[in-house]
Amino acid sequence: MSDETEAEQADESSDEQGGFEEGDFVELSYTAYTVDSEELVDTTDEEVAEDEGVDTEEQDFSPRTIVIGEGHIFEAVEDDLKGKDVGDEGTVVAEEAFGEYDEEEVRTVSANKIPEDERYPGAHVDVDGEHGHVEAIIGGRARVDFNHPLAGEDVEYDYEVLDEVTDREEQAVGFLKMMFDVELDVDLETEEVEEEVTEENEDGETETTTETVEKETLYIEQSQQLQFNQQWMMGKSQVLNQVIDMLGIDRVIVQEIIDGQPAGMPGMGGMMGGAGGDLGDVEDALEDADVDADEIVEELDDEDLDLDDE
């Protein structure tokens, strides 16, 4: 083999090893359209969304942090990103990006399974845990297409790599934002914790001892916004296990932050459970209710006497 050939192969090997690879966190800006109908699929460009008539009032169009190889974007785009660097751009066509159209997924169901106000062609409905759209309503039956609305469509994906995210706290924030559409406060700490370890001794008996070990913990502040996030409630465990694997940490602790609010139920003046109540407030309440406190005391004493007689 000539020196020139060896040098060419070394350069090729170097090129293959350079750039992004699976497991890397990258920040992308992108816009995706269907190829045939030129329908906007998704974008991080607010101007593009406005031009397409998308309601941008409560949507976030900031760049997205994805993890290559985790299926956060179309596989064709992931493959194109491998070997790329910060600042690179690309255009990829993902064939049948949302899966092949399956005629068998168009089914007839009882119209009673669909709320009355959703019994019209084009309505998006949930039937027996499946999401679809109504094609027709005939008598007491409904024809529902359970395919993804873009099934069978090719999607053209234009992207630019804005940055590589290497800080693990930033990785966590970016990933969680992509999954739950909420920017969370996180803190990564290494701390010593005590763990119980069960071992078998020489006599074949099990012994439990306590050991102090170091654990890398990601603390997540659970905001009020997150408490009512349906995606968080349904997928929290699965997503946080992904975070543990991708960041190479030991555990995640979610901290619920409760802001200081007045105790007791509204309108109860802190009387629930006798905590925080004010005697003056109680007397005022009795006066407002036109109740004689002495009569109540006498009635209670009479009840105690009756119980003693029994």
Protein Blocks (a to p, Z undefined) as FASTA:
>chain_A
ZZklmmmmmmmmmmmmgcjdehiacddddddddfklopafbdcbfklmmmnopafklacf
bdcdddehilpacfklmmmmgopaehiacddddehklopadfklpccddfklpcfklmcg
hiacdeehiacddfbdehjbccddfbdfkgoiacddddddfbdcfbfklmmmmmmmmmno
pacdddddddddddddddddfkopacddddddddddddddddfklmmmmklmmmmmmmmm
mmmmmnopabdcdddddddddedjehklomggoioiafklmmmmmmmnopafklmmmmmm
mmmmmmmmZZ
